[in-house]
Amino acid sequence: MTTTETSGSGDVSRSLELLWGTGERPTRGPKPGLTLDRIVTAAVRLADAEGMAAVSMRRLSTELGTGTMSLYRYVPGKAELLDLMLDRVTGEPLENDAYAPESPAWQDAVRAMARAYRDLYRAHPWLLKVNQSRTVLGPSAVRGLDTSLAALRDMGLRDPELISVIIAVQCFVSGIVRIEVETVEAAQQTGQSEEDFWKSQEPFLAKAMLSGDYPALANLSEDAFSPEFDHFAFGLERLVAGFEALVRERAETP
């Protein structure tokens, strides 16, 4: 999945003003009914439906029934708008309690965090195409990070390690959902179903397996690539188990 946008690539100071509520008002006379909130909401809705490539100031003006120049009175451009969109969707797990663990245990906090990331990427697949290495930290992003750190504090790890736990969970989940999203995209773009695609390769793969050149693959069980296997649940529990091993090791170290 190719990256198409980069966060923090516009006027960062202006993005921060808008995110933290110091830049809501337009520079000139207001247009009734048009607000920064409406603009961001429309942009997210459009990105969800058609991807970030469809989001432009001109297209948004059409969606909102206003002139393009009216939008520029609220937000400088698409780069800054992207920063606002990212912070908007980042806050969704906090609003619907997706971060809420089943118990106070940090293990459940990790699981809740993973599920929240998965729901977020599934709801907004365009997030997977945004380079967020330079995220502009707005209220939702900061609140989400604070909530995660508070839930993981009982692990007893050093601060850089707690940050690494969050990164590990996020990267694992984004990788899993990326496969889901790209599988759907491939079918839509080619017009060939996932089942038909792999079926077309069966004669060649069967011959290759009989050659004896690929013994490990040839000895796999018939359900090795079963779509019924829950890779998300399996990988998540292995992550939790790995973190538990580290926590025990630290607790046993004098």
HELIX and SHEET records of a PDB file:
HELIX    1   1 VAL A   12  LEU A   19  1                                   8    
HELIX    2   2 LEU A   36  GLU A   50  1                                  15    
HELIX    3   3 MET A   52  ALA A   54  5                                   3    
HELIX    4   4 MET A   57  LEU A   64  1                                   8    
HELIX    5   5 THR A   68  TYR A   72  1                                   5    
HELIX    6   6 LYS A   78  THR A   90  1                                  13    
HELIX    7   7 GLU A   92  GLU A   95  1                                   4    
HELIX    8   8 TRP A  106  ALA A  123  1                                  18    
HELIX    9   9 PRO A  125  LYS A  129  5                                   5    
HELIX   10  10 PRO A  139  LEU A  152  1                                  14    
HELIX   11  11 ARG A  153  MET A  155  5                                   3    
HELIX   12  12 ASP A  159  THR A  190  1                                  32    
HELIX   13  13 GLU A  194  LYS A  199  1                                   6    
HELIX   14  14 GLU A  202  LEU A  210  1                                   9    
HELIX   15  15 PRO A  215  ALA A  218  1                                   4    
HELIX   16  16 HIS A  231  GLU A  252  1                                  22    
SHEET    1   A 2 GLU A   5  THR A   6  0                                        
SHEET    2   A 2 VAL A 130  ASN A 131  1                                        
END                                                                             
